[in-house]
Amino acid sequence: MRREFNVLALIKGNERYVFVYDDDSRQSLIDAFRDQAADPRLTFSWFDAAVMSDKAREQARSAEQDAPVKLRF
């Protein structure tokens, strides 16, 4: 079975935030957004966390729509 990964990237000035995750890790990814937004050492903001969370959910919806229908007999 082939394993697929999703990629989300955010570019803020000279900084790059790149997140690679699989479908099973989506909630952990959203938790990581929250943790990074709470870290005062990072420029990753709460707004960034909200936008990236929405994008991750959008990727999930898109993947569900593109998934082939499995029929059981």
URDASUL-V801544 format. One record per residue. RES is the residue in three letters. PHI is phi in radians with two decimals (999 if undefined). Layout:
res->{RES;RES}
phi->{PHI;PHI}
This chain:
res->{MET;ARG;ARG;GLU;PHE;ASN;VAL;LEU;ALA;LEU;ILE;LYS;GLY;ASN;GLU;ARG;TYR;VAL;PHE;VAL;TYR;ASP;ASP;ASP;SER;ARG;GLN;SER;LEU;ILE;ASP;ALA;PHE;ARG;ASP;GLN;ALA;ALA;ASP;PRO;ARG;LEU;THR;PHE;SER;TRP;PHE;ASP;ALA;ALA;VAL;MET;SER;ASP;LYS;ALA;ARG;GLU;GLN;ALA;ARG;SER;ALA;GLU;GLN;ASP;ALA;PRO;VAL;LYS;LEU;ARG;PHE}
phi->{999;-1.47;-1.72;-1.91;-2.12;-1.93;-2.28;-2.19;-2.35;-2.31;-1.97;-2.18;1.07;-1.56;-1.67;-2.21;-1.99;-2.17;-2.12;-2.06;-2.68;-1.83;-1.03;-1.23;-1.75;-1.02;-1.14;-1.12;-1.10;-1.11;-1.10;-1.14;-1.03;-1.06;-1.11;-1.23;-1.14;-1.41;-1.47;-1.18;-1.37;-1.85;-1.57;-1.19;-1.69;-1.14;-1.09;-1.01;-1.08;-1.15;-1.12;-1.19;-1.09;-1.07;-1.13;-1.12;-1.17;-1.10;-1.06;-1.13;-1.09;-1.11;-1.13;-1.14;-1.23;-1.49;-1.19;-1.18;-1.35;-1.77;-1.75;-2.01;-2.02}
